[in-house]
C-alpha cells in the first residue's frame, strides 16, 4: 500500500487554478489530470462556479494576515470537507488512501483534496510556505516547496524582475 501524501500536488493544483483560472469545467478537469488525479467526476451544471468558490475560499487561507487566522480558516474549510480516509485501488495505481467519499462532485472532491493537502503542506513544511509573490505587481500564489523554505517569487521571471528593480534602485 502506498500512502497518498496529498500535500504538494494538491496545493500546487490549487495555486495553478488560482493563478490561471480555466475558462470552463473541462479546463479544471484537465488540470486535475496534469497533477495525477485519475478519477472521473460526475458532470454537474454548476461545477465551474462551485470550484471557483472552493478556490476563493482557499485564497482566504493564502491571504490570512496571521498564522492563527490561517489555521482557523483552514480548520473551518476542513470541517466542511470532512470525509473519512478510505483504501482504494483504481487505475492500476495500487492500494492508496483517498480523503474523500465515493461519488462526490468535482467541487466536493477538490475541496477535500485541497484542504487536506494544504493542511499537510503547512504542517509538514511550515505554515509560512504559502503566500503571494513578492514581485510587484504580480499577485500569484507561491507554494514554497524549496528545501530552505525561502521561496519569494512565483517564477523565475518575477525573481528576475525584482532583482532588476533592486539593482536600478541602488544605481
N, C-alpha and C positions, 0 to 999 in steps of 0.2 A: 504494500500500500504506500502511496506517496501522499504527503501532506501538502495540500494546495496552499501556498503561502499567502495568496491574495494581495498582500501588501503593495508591492511595487507595481505590478501590472494594473491593478485596479485604480491606483492613484494616478498613474500615467494615462490611463484611459480617461479618467475624469478631467485631467488637465488638458488632454487633447480635445475633448469635447468642449471644454470651457474656452480654450484658446482659438479653436477653429470650428465653430458650430456648423454641423452639417445642415444642408438645406431641406432634407427630408428624412423620413424614417429609415429608408434604405441606407442612407449615409451613416446613420447611427449604427445600424446592424453591421455594416461593413467595417466600421471602426472597432466593434467588439470582436470581429473575426481577426482583425490585424493584431490584437493583443492576445489571441489564443482562446477566446470563448467560442466553443463549437456547438453549443446547444441551440436548438431552434426556439424562436419566440412566437407565441400566438400573436397574430396581427390584429391590433385594435385601432379604431379610427383616431384616437387621441394620443397615440404613443409618442409622437414627435413633441407635442406640447407638454405631456407628462414628464418626459425625460428632461426637457428644458427646466421644468420645475425642480427635478432632482439635482440638476447641475447648479441651479441658482441657490438651492439650499446648501449645497456643498461649498459654493463660493462664500457663503456667510462664514463657514468654518475657516476657509483660507484667510478671509479678511478680519477675523476676530482680533480685537485690539489687545487681548491678553491670553496667556496660556489657560487660565481658569475659564474664561468665556469660551475659548476654542473647545475645551473639554466638555463644557456644559452643552454647547450647541451640538457637538458630535454625539454626546450621550442621548440627547433628545431624538436625533435622527436615527441612531441605532435602535432606540426603543420602538420607533415607528416601522422599522425594517426587521423587527425580531423574527427570526426563524431558527429552528434548531439545526445544528450541523447534521449532515447525513452522508453515509457512504454511498457512492455512486460509481458505476463503471459504464462509460459510454464512449463511443467513437474511438475505440481501441486505445484509450488513454490509460487504462489500468485503474485500479481502485483508488479513489481520492475523495476528499471531503468537499461538499458544497454547503455553503452557509445560506441556504435559501430553500423554500418549499418548492415542491414539484408543481408544474402547471402555472406558475406565476407569469404575469405580463412582463414585457421588456422593462417598463419603468420600475416595477417592483423588484425585479431581479437586479437591475443596475443600482437601485437604492441600497439593497442588501450588500451587494458586492463592493460598491464604492465606500459605503460607511464602514464595513468590516475592514476593507483594505486600508482605508485612511487611518482607522484606529490602530491597526497593526503597524503601519508605516510610522506613525507618530510615536508609538510606544517603543518600537524596536530601534528606530534610527534617531529619534529626538523630536520633541514637539515643535521645535523651531524650523523643521525641514519642509515647510510648506508655506510659501509666501508669494508675493508679486515680484516681478522682475524689477530690478533697481535702475534700469536704464530708461530714463525719461525720453519720450512719452509712453514707452511700452507699458502695458498693464497685464501682460500674460502671466499665467500662474507658473511658478517654478517649483518643481518637485525635486528636492535635493536628494540625489542618490549617490553623491560622491563619497569617497572614503573619509575625507576630513570634515564633511558637513559644512562647507563654506561656499556653496554654490549661490551666486548672487544674481545671475542673469539666466534668462530662458534659453539663450542660444549664443553661439559664437558671435554672430552679427551684433547683438546687443552688447556683449562684452567688449567688442572692438569699438563700438560707438562710444561707450562710456570711457574707454581708455583714451580715445582721441579727444573727447571733451576735457578730460583731466589734463592731458598734455597741452592743449590750447589754453587752458586756464592758467597753467604755470608759465607759459611763454609770453 
